[in-house]
Amino acid sequence: MARADQAIEDNVEGDFFVDSSCIDCDLCRQLARGVFARTDRQAQSFVARQPANDVDRHRALLALVTCPTSSIGTRRKLETKAAARAFPIPIDGISGVLFCGYASADSYGASSYLIRRPEGNVLVDSPRAASTLIDRVAELGGVEIMVLTHRDDVADHRAWHERFGCTRVIHRADVDAGTRDCERIVDGDVELAPDLRVIAVPGHTRGSIALLHDEILFTGDHVWANDGEDGLEVGRDVCWYSWPEQRRSVAKLSSVPFRHVLPGHGRAFHAASTAAMHAEIVRLAGAM
């Protein structure tokens, strides 16, 4: 629970605040833009503007529910049930894919996604195993497959498997003691179904994978939108395995047709067409 006596000094006066336990995962700034901002002085989020209306307040409460470290608080008691029950929430411009919220501190606040499909839903990376979220996902048809994009963002995968019996997919190079019981361990590019293709993208970790679903690429920590959200970027400072492999993995994506990037960490990127995304991948690979 966030502590008012540890509130970041940049917070503006009002109900909402962020305390010093913030890990700068950026999710609150994505969910409630304008309400939350980043203080470069501390590399943390803070409340830049108190919610001005019901929509702002709901978005701020979504951020409160999502926060992996419970760093967002309110100075007076506000009703959070509607926000808690809202997840998974739709993603603007993308049909059939929902953002799960409920980020886990074990994954450093990584985003996770639910793909709704008649053949069985797919969970991309693991959110917290919060009972409210689990119940909502059950109402939406449960989980058939869980794709773990890399070893960092597995969080509560066992709890989700125990609840839904989902087949967990992970690359062999990222298997450790916590994931060796996963049901499907892959070694490279694999077609899970006609609309689900695993693409090996080593670099961030040796076993990093992306998941292609229709025109959407779930990238884990491989690539994400830059701060202006007008292009893609990668992070050399978070390349745990190999920068040369990361460069090759980015270049490899130039042969993959997609329009949307939904990352684990970082912001989403949407191109006007597959050709525009191809051009952006080629530009990024060249810049690396």
Buried (B, 14 or more C-beta within 10 A) or exposed (E): EBEEEEBBEBBEEEBBBBBBBBBBBBBBBBBBEEBBBBBEEBEBBBBBBBBEEEEBBBBBBBBBBBBBBBBBBBEEEBEEEEBBEBBBBEBEEBEBBBBBBBBBBBBBBBBBBBBBBEEBBBBBBBBBBBEBBBEBBEEEBBBBBBBBBBBBBBBBBBBBBEBBEBBBBBBEBBBEEEBEEBEBBBEEBBEBEEEBBBBBBBBBBBBBBBBBBBBBBBBBBBBBBBEEEEBBBBBEEEBBBBEEBBBBBBBBBBEBBBBBBBBBBBBBBBBEEEEEBBEBBBEBBEEB
